[in-house]
Amino acid sequence: MSDLLTPDQLGERWGKTRQALAQMRYRGDGPRFVKIGKSVLYRVQDVLDFEESQIRTRTDDEPAVA
């Protein structure tokens, strides 16, 4: 497995569109990302850390700071 995911790869993993991921980047409420020129990539560890931060035990739990 590569250490980097494209938006398409992350979108497939999460069932989200490229546009939805772009909105998450704009709002700052998604995983950290790498931007090289115009290319956006996600480090696998950052995605795993973000997913871990989203684990809840109740529907009204506040998200942890990513």
C-alpha positions in Angstrom: 0.0 0.0 0.0 1.3 3.4 -0.9 1.7 6.0 2.0 -0.5 8.5 0.0 -4.1 8.4 -1.2 -5.6 10.5 -3.9 -8.9 12.2 -3.4 -10.5 9.5 -5.6 -9.0 6.7 -3.5 -10.2 8.3 -0.2 -13.6 9.1 -1.8 -14.0 5.4 -2.7 -12.9 4.4 0.8 -15.5 6.7 2.5 -18.2 6.8 -0.2 -17.7 10.5 -0.8 -17.3 12.5 -4.0 -14.2 14.6 -4.8 -16.3 17.7 -4.3 -17.4 16.5 -0.8 -13.7 16.0 0.1 -12.8 19.5 -1.3 -15.5 21.0 0.9 -14.0 19.2 3.9 -10.6 20.7 3.1 -12.1 24.1 2.6 -13.9 24.0 6.0 -11.0 22.3 7.7 -13.1 19.5 9.1 -11.5 16.6 7.4 -8.1 14.8 7.6 -4.9 16.6 7.1 -3.7 16.6 3.5 -0.6 17.3 1.5 -0.7 19.8 -1.4 2.0 19.7 -4.0 1.4 22.2 -6.7 -2.3 21.6 -7.6 -2.2 18.0 -6.5 -3.9 17.0 -3.2 -2.9 13.8 -1.4 -3.7 12.3 1.9 -1.2 10.5 4.0 -2.6 7.1 5.1 -1.6 7.7 8.8 -3.5 11.1 8.8 -6.6 9.3 7.4 -6.4 6.6 10.0 -5.9 9.2 12.8 -8.9 11.2 11.5 -11.1 8.1 11.4 -10.0 7.2 14.9 -11.0 10.7 16.1 -14.5 10.2 14.7 -15.3 7.2 16.8 -18.3 7.8 19.0 -20.3 5.9 21.7 -23.4 8.1 21.4 -25.0 10.1 18.6 -24.7 13.3 20.5 -21.0 13.0 21.3 -18.9 15.9 20.2 -16.1 15.0 17.7 -12.6 15.1 18.9 -10.3 17.7 17.5 -8.6 16.2 14.4 
